[in-house]
Amino acid sequence: MSKSFVEFYSKNDISPVSQDIVDLNKHFQRRESLFRSLGLLPSFIAGKSVLEFGPGSGHNALYMASLKPGRYELVDGNPKGVQETRGRLAAYSDSQVEVHQSLFEEFQTDAQFDLVWAEGCLPHQSEPLPLLDHISLFVARGGGYVVSTANGISYLSETLRRLFRDRFFTPSGDVHQQAQQLKPYMAPHLQHLRGMSRPVEDWLLDSIIQPLQYRKLLSIPEVIACLDNRFDVYGSSPRFLTDWRWYKDIVGENRGFNDRALESYYTSNLNLLDYRFDFSPHSHEFGKKLEELGSQSWDMMCRIEKGEESAWQELFLLLQELCAHVEKFAPETSEAIREAMTLLQSGHPDMELNHFPQWWGRGQQYLSLIRKND
Ligand SMILES: C[S@@+](CC[C@H](N)C(=O)[O-])C[C@H]1O[C@@H](n2cnc3c(N)ncnc32)[C@H](O)[C@@H]1O
């Protein structure tokens, strides 16, 4: 049984997933922007049934609850997160809100829902695909399924920051002390991330300190391949889908939404590598190769974190290949990756950096899908 996240969070009695909601209007605006990008009209949620997996401490759930779904059920396995989500949603006790403490794998209900939401909780599972499939069973025919994704390209900037920790720090003390040790190095990097709405310590606990060497990412092509028979891609955040077909032409058994989504994806996935730029479309082959290099970088990080020292050398060769692959289109990104490599090779965490701190990938993406009327 997978205990990804839940084991680490409950063992340390943490739920490192808070969001800055001091300005609630701004928080709700961010959430509304996400809904728009996914093709969801906020007003259409009223009266509908919604099932959310992994709400964390319920910061994002506040927005969903404010849209007044007819029934809103949430599932999380971390006792602290469940308690905090219940507290946060208490103001909505007049509507039908229910927070279940359960592992995703063990959650069962006879009901099916108009919208099923799994945000920030499938990538970094030890086996994300069976969970993606299990959760999909709760989506009603014609209903929506929203999942977040991450892959080796979008996560490379964070993979290299994890490797910075691996290279220069030996974990000592509890997880909070480890976070304090890393903070002076990473906080200046996070200052470059526009729109960051999480506390630095939460990000450190969740993305850098949490053991991930036995975990997997979950890419957009993997989600599509897994759900292809039963779901059509509908929207995404960031928006990368284009489909110039005349709607009158989109008929028949297989209306090709998923093929179109994959084509759009592989001709634009360079954008996942660096959030600072909007890159022009590239060839499908270029995108496939990039995807492959990204996946390998995650695998190498996992091997290094399992103690395989020889994987460092393979990683440096891979990064060189990746830089050569993207250099022409993304010279600044390539420069940042090369600087990160020099840092990891230099043996000194205090090396002066001019490019790496500014570089962040488009870490997490979202896909909305519609269950077909099978
Ligand atoms: C990183 S947090 C995401 C929180 C929130 N959705 C967000 O995006 O900010 C992942 C949440 O999913 C829960 N979770 C992950 N895997 C789980 C599993 N297999 N069963 C139950 N809960 C799980 C964790 O306890 C945690 O609250």
The ligand as a Tripos MOL2 file, in Angstrom:
@<TRIPOS>MOLECULE
LIG
   27    29     1     0     0
SMALL
NO_CHARGES

@<TRIPOS>ATOM
      1 C1          1.0080   18.2290   -1.4300 C.3       1 LIG1
      2 S1         -0.5010   18.0930   -0.6190 S.3       1 LIG1
      3 C2         -1.5640   19.0010   -1.7070 C.3       1 LIG1
      4 C3         -2.5140   19.8980   -0.9890 C.3       1 LIG1
      5 C4         -3.4130   20.7380   -1.8710 C.3       1 LIG1
      6 N1         -4.2560   19.9500   -2.7160 N.3       1 LIG1
      7 C5         -2.6000   21.6840   -2.7050 C.2       1 LIG1
      8 O1         -2.4900   21.4830   -3.9130 O.co2     1 LIG1
      9 O2         -2.0540   22.6410   -2.1510 O.co2     1 LIG1
     10 C6         -1.0160   16.4150   -0.8790 C.3       1 LIG1
     11 C7         -2.1530   16.0170    0.0380 C.3       1 LIG1
     12 O3         -2.6310   14.7370   -0.3710 O.3       1 LIG1
     13 C8         -2.6890   13.8610    0.7360 C.3       1 LIG1
     14 N2         -2.3760   12.5090    0.2360 N.ar      1 LIG1
     15 C9         -1.3890   12.1890   -0.6330 C.ar      1 LIG1
     16 N3         -1.4150   10.8910   -0.9160 N.ar      1 LIG1
     17 C10        -2.4340   10.3570   -0.2210 C.ar      1 LIG1
     18 C11        -2.9740    9.0580   -0.1370 C.ar      1 LIG1
     19 N4         -2.4370    8.0480   -0.8110 N.pl3     1 LIG1
     20 N5         -4.0610    8.8650    0.6350 N.ar      1 LIG1
     21 C12        -4.5850    9.9140    1.3520 C.ar      1 LIG1
     22 N6         -4.1140   11.1650    1.2980 N.ar      1 LIG1
     23 C13        -3.0500   11.4000    0.5290 C.ar      1 LIG1
     24 C14        -1.6480   14.3800    1.7120 C.3       1 LIG1
     25 O4         -1.9450   14.0120    3.0510 O.3       1 LIG1
     26 C15        -1.7220   15.8790    1.4830 C.3       1 LIG1
     27 O5         -2.6590   16.4990    2.3160 O.3       1 LIG1
@<TRIPOS>BOND
     1     1     2 1
     2     2     3 1
     3     2    10 1
     4     3     4 1
     5     4     5 1
     6     5     6 1
     7     5     7 1
     8     7     8 2
     9     7     9 1
    10    10    11 1
    11    11    12 1
    12    11    26 1
    13    12    13 1
    14    13    14 1
    15    13    24 1
    16    14    15 ar
    17    14    23 ar
    18    15    16 ar
    19    16    17 ar
    20    17    18 ar
    21    17    23 ar
    22    18    19 1
    23    18    20 ar
    24    20    21 ar
    25    21    22 ar
    26    22    23 ar
    27    24    25 1
    28    24    26 1
    29    26    27 1
@<TRIPOS>SUBSTRUCTURE
     1 LIG1         1 GROUP 0 **** ****
